[in-house]
Amino acid sequence: MNRPLVGVSTYLEARASWGVWELPAALLPAGYPRLVQAAGGLAAMLPPDAPEQADAVVSRLDALVIAGGPDVDPGRYGAERDPRSGPPAPERDAWELALIQAALASGTALLGICRGMQLLNVALGGTLVQHLDGHTGPDGRVGCFGTHRVRPVPGTRYAAAVPDEQDVPTYHHQAVERLGRDLVPTAHATDGTVEAVELPGPAWVLGVQWHPEMGDDLRVMEALVRAAGA
């Protein structure tokens, strides 16, 4: 059976080090392609490109993953920058928003992870909370993933894939504020934070606030791969 081709957006860093090299790099934490592969897909990295190329790129994919990363520029949703928001990543914002719009227009299966869920919300006219306490690593340590429990909303696409409450790997300080057009919340943290969103309808569109690539639960990615192969 052919394995679906799943594109995953990447970072674009001005400087990265490996071996004897220190160069600009398009990079992606290895957890993302490993998760795609373990769920039965083929992973393709999608570094930032000209937004007008998004339709052509998405047309060659069976599914799209918008990966986690830096904060979305508050200007993208009409907000003033909070001092606690991170520096903007304009190339990623423009490219990934174009990828999302191309996927929505074509009906391509789409999964947003952390930043990817937030960007999906912004692409559909929603807004974000720019700072949220208690959703990063233990004691707020930088670069250290924490865990917390999420509860699915019965009757949703997410609940069909993951019907039980679960503890998920998490590291974020921003979250959905006003939901984007037609999005519905499909999971919540115990403090009420929206932890997953989806678009009802025939196209498979889901965003999760946590980082499934940092855990061993394949169910969300397996659902994407099944939708990609349908």
N, C-alpha and C positions, 0 to 999 in steps of 0.2 A: 504494500500500500504506500502511495506517495505521502511523504510527511509534509504538512503545511509549512510554507515559508513565512516566518514571523519576523518582521522588522522591529528593531529596538532602537530608539533614539539614544544618542550618546552625548557625553560632555564634550566641550571644546576648551582645552586648557592651554594657556600661554606657555606653560613650562611643566614638564613631567620628567621624572628620572627613572631610568631602568638600565641595568648593565653599565656600560661606559657612556650612555647617552643622556643628555638633558636637552629636550627639544619640545616645541609645540606638539600637542597630541590630541587626537580624538580618542576618547577612552570610555570604558564602561566597566563597572565592577563585574567580576566574573560570575557572580551569583545570577545575573540576568540570563546570559546564554545558557548557563547550566540548568536553570529552571525550565527554560523553553525546551531544551533537549530532553530533560527528564520527563517532561509532559508529552513528548512525542513530536515536537516540532523541530524545524531547522531554523537556527537563529542567524539573522543578518543585521549587522550594525549599520545605523543610519546617522552618520555625522551631519552636523548642520550644513545646509546647502541653501541656495537661493530659494525663497519661498515659492516662486513660480514653478519650481521643479517638483513640488509636492504631489500634484496629481499624477505625474508620470511615475514617480516612485511608488505611490500607493497602488497604482494599477497593476504593479508586478508582484504585490504581496498578497498573501492569504489572510494575514492578520497584522495588526500594528500594536506595539507596546510603547507608550510614552513613559520613559523612566523617571525615577526620582532625581533630585538635584537641587539647584539653588532656588531661592525665592522668586516667584513671579513678580515682575515689575509692577508696583501698584498703579502706575499710570495706565496699565492695560485694562484696569477695571475702574478707572476714574477716581482713584483715591490718592490722598497725600501720603508721602512716604513716612512710615513710623520709624523712629531712630533704630528700632530693633530689627527692622527688615534688613536682609543681607544685600550685598551689592547686586546690581542688575546683570542679567546675562542676555543682552538684546538679541544676539544671533540665535540662541536657543529658543527664546520666546517666539521670535518671528517664524522660525523653521517649524517648531512643534505645533504652534497654532495653525500653520498652513497644513501640516500633516493631519491634524485632527479634523479640520474642515474637509479635507479631501476624503478621509475615511468616512465621515458622516455623510457626505454627498454620494459616495459610491456604495455605501452599505457594508464596507469592510469591517470585520470584527475588530474591536478596539478595546484595549485595556490600559487605563491610566494608573500608574503607581505613584503614590505620595504626591510629589510635584505634578505628575501626570494627571492625577485626579483633580488637583486644584486648577490646572490649566484647562482641562475639559470644562470645568465649571465656568471659568472665565470666558472660554470660547463661546459659551452659550449665554453670556450676559450676566453671569453671577459675580459675586464679590467674595473676598476672603477676609478672615480675621488675621491681622498681621502679626500678632503674637499671642501665644497660648502656652501657659505653664503646664508642666506635668506630663508631657508627651514625648520628651526626649529620653536619653539614657538614664541610668541610675544616678540620682543626685544631680542631674543635669549635665553630666560629664560630656564634653565634646567628643563626637565620633564614636560613642558607645551606645549601642542599641539597647533600648529597654523593652519591656513587654507589658501589655495590658489586655484586658478582655474586651471582645466585641460581641454584640448580640445581633443576629440577623433579623430582618423584618420579614415575617412570614408572607408567603405568596410572591416573593420577588425572585428575579433571576439569580441574585446572589444566594438567597436562601435555598434555592433548588440545588445549587452546587455545594453549599456549605450550610446544612440545616442546623448545626449545633453551635452553641457559644464556643468561642475558642480564644486562647491567649495568642497574641500576634506580635511579631517583632516590629518595633515602632521607633521612629526618630523624626519628629517634625515639631515645628513651633508655629505653624500656620494651619488654617483649616477653613472649611466652607463657612461663609457667613450667610449671604443670600443665595439660594439655589438658582442655577442657571435655567434657562427656558426648557420646560418639559422634564427636567431631571427630577428623580424621586430618590429620597434617602432609603438605603436598603440595609444599613447596619449602623449601630451606634456604640460608642464607648459608654462605660458606666456613668460618666459625668455628662452624658448627653451629646457629646461631640459627634457630628456626622462622620462616620468612618467608611462608608461606601455609598456610591450613587450609581444610578443606571438610567438609561433611556428606555422606556417601554416601547415595544414595537418589534418588527421582524429582525432588525439589525441587532447584533450582539454588541452592546456598548456598556462598559462597566468601569468604574473607578474605585480604587481602594486606597485608603489613607496610609495603610501600613506597608511593610516591605516583605512580601512573600518570598522574594529571592534570598532573604536572610534566614529563612526557616526551612522546614522539610515537608510542609503541607503543600501538595501539588494541586489541590482541587481547583483553585481559581484558574491557574494556568491550563490545567487539563480542560476546563470548560471553554476557555478561549480557543484552544487547539481543536476541540471538537467542533466548535462553531465555524472555525476556519476551514475545516474539512467537509462541512455539510454541503 
